[in-house]
């Protein structure tokens, strides 16, 4: 760990000694400023709500089956009770599987998000590269991610330039 930290410090020293230029962008701000991205997010939210309602209906059906079973179990034979319990358990498994399929890791929602946003993100990253190359920046940081910056000077914020490169002119009071 110490070796990595020393290497990182040495790297930063070498870069600063050779007068490299650094800049940063706020990719969340850029994406939220692109109408196409906002539309895709809205569409994704609508799909998510639809899928959630679908799953809630399944759980409501399970709840109804369980209540019916409780009300009728006095009249049922042991074999009939077991069959009804098995039906309820099977429905619960189906509902959980559907929930996992829709909202689980690498599920339908994840894949839809990738399908909707990847082309837009690719355009943004291409614009970042073009702006960085044109202006001679060695490194561009994204302050929207996990990068922590203790201080940032607004003169190095390239977010508006990236939006201009993409053809969106958004002026704000950032």
C-alpha positions in Angstrom: 0.0 0.0 0.0 2.8 2.4 0.9 4.6 1.5 -2.3 1.5 2.4 -4.3 1.1 5.7 -2.5 4.7 6.6 -3.2 4.4 5.6 -6.8 1.2 7.8 -7.1 3.0 10.8 -5.5 6.0 10.3 -7.8 3.7 10.2 -10.8 1.9 13.4 -9.8 5.3 15.1 -9.2 6.5 14.1 -12.6 3.3 15.3 -14.3 3.3 18.6 -12.4 7.0 19.1 -13.1 6.5 18.7 -16.8 3.7 21.4 -16.7 0.9 19.0 -17.7 -2.6 20.5 -17.8 -5.4 19.0 -15.7 -9.2 19.6 -16.0 -12.3 18.1 -14.6 -15.9 17.6 -15.7 -19.1 16.7 -13.8 -20.5 13.9 -15.9 -23.7 13.8 -14.0 -24.3 17.5 -14.8 -23.5 16.9 -18.4 -25.8 13.9 -18.8 -28.6 15.7 -16.9 -28.2 18.6 -19.3 -28.8 16.4 -22.4 -32.5 16.1 -23.3 -32.1 12.7 -25.0 -30.6 11.4 -21.7 -33.5 12.8 -19.7 -36.0 11.2 -22.0 -34.3 7.8 -21.8 -34.2 8.1 -17.9 -38.0 9.0 -18.0 -38.6 6.0 -20.2 -36.5 3.7 -18.0 -38.5 4.9 -14.9 -41.8 4.1 -16.6 -40.6 0.6 -17.5 -39.4 0.1 -13.9 -42.8 1.2 -12.5 -44.6 -1.1 -14.9 -42.4 -4.1 -13.9 -42.8 -3.2 -10.2 -46.6 -3.2 -10.6 -46.4 -6.6 -12.4 -44.5 -8.0 -9.4 -46.8 -6.4 -6.9 -49.8 -8.1 -8.7 -48.1 -11.4 -8.3 -47.6 -10.8 -4.6 -51.2 -9.7 -4.2 -52.3 -12.9 -5.8 -50.1 -14.9 -3.4 -51.6 -13.0 -0.5 -55.2 -13.7 -1.8 -54.3 -17.4 -2.2 -52.9 -17.6 1.4 -56.0 -15.9 2.9 -58.3 -18.2 1.0 -56.2 -21.1 2.2 -56.5 -20.0 5.8 -60.2 -19.5 5.5 -60.8 -22.9 4.0 -58.1 -25.1 5.6 -60.5 -26.5 8.3 -62.6 -28.0 5.5 -59.6 -29.5 3.5 -58.1 -32.9 3.9 -54.3 -33.1 4.7 -53.6 -34.0 1.0 -55.6 -30.9 -0.2 -53.8 -28.7 2.4 -50.4 -29.9 1.2 -51.4 -29.2 -2.5 -52.6 -25.7 -1.7 -49.5 -24.9 0.3 -47.3 -26.2 -2.5 -49.2 -24.0 -5.0 -48.6 -20.9 -2.7 -44.9 -21.8 -2.3 -44.6 -22.2 -6.1 -46.2 -18.9 -6.7 -43.9 -17.2 -4.3 -40.9 -18.8 -6.0 -42.2 -17.5 -9.4 -42.6 -13.9 -7.9 -39.2 -13.9 -6.4 -37.7 -15.2 -9.7 -39.5 -12.5 -11.7 -38.3 -9.9 -9.3 -34.7 -11.1 -9.6 -35.0 -11.3 -13.4 -36.3 -7.7 -13.6 -34.4 -5.9 -10.9 -31.5 -8.3 -9.9 -27.8 -7.9 -10.7 -27.4 -7.9 -14.5 -31.3 -8.1 -14.7 -33.6 -6.6 -17.3 -33.5 -3.1 -15.7 -29.7 -3.1 -15.7 -29.6 -4.2 -19.3 -32.2 -1.6 -20.4 -30.2 1.1 -18.6 -27.1 0.0 -20.5 -29.0 -0.1 -23.8 -30.4 3.4 -23.2 -27.5 5.2 -21.8 -24.4 3.7 -23.3 -24.7 5.4 -26.7 -25.1 8.8 -24.9 -22.2 8.1 -22.5 -20.0 7.2 -25.5 -20.8 10.5 -27.2 -19.9 12.3 -23.9 -16.6 10.5 -23.5 -15.8 11.1 -27.2 -16.5 14.9 -26.7 -14.3 14.8 -23.5 -11.4 13.3 -25.5 -11.8 15.8 -28.3 -11.9 18.8 -26.0 -8.9 17.4 -24.0 -6.9 16.8 -27.1 -7.7 20.1 -28.7 -6.8 22.1 -25.6 -3.8 20.0 -24.5 -5.1 18.5 -21.3 -3.1 15.6 -20.0 -5.7 14.4 -17.5 -9.5 15.1 -17.1 -11.1 14.0 -13.9 -14.7 13.3 -13.3 -15.8 14.8 -10.1 -19.2 13.1 -10.3 -17.8 9.6 -9.6 -15.8 8.4 -6.7 -13.1 10.9 -7.2 -12.9 13.2 -4.2 -11.6 16.7 -4.8 -10.9 18.9 -1.9 -10.7 22.0 -4.0 -11.6 22.7 -7.6 -11.2 25.9 -9.4 -14.1 26.7 -11.7 -11.7 27.8 -14.5 -10.7 24.1 -15.0 -14.3 22.8 -15.1 -14.8 21.7 -18.7 -18.4 20.5 -18.3 -19.9 23.4 -20.3 -17.2 22.9 -23.1 -18.2 19.2 -23.3 -21.9 20.2 -23.7 -20.9 22.7 -26.4 -18.9 20.0 -28.2 -22.0 17.8 -28.1 -24.1 20.7 -29.5 -26.0 21.6 -26.3 -25.6 25.1 -25.0 -26.6 25.1 -21.4 -25.6 27.9 -19.2 -26.2 27.6 -15.5 -25.2 29.0 -12.1 -23.0 26.0 -11.1 
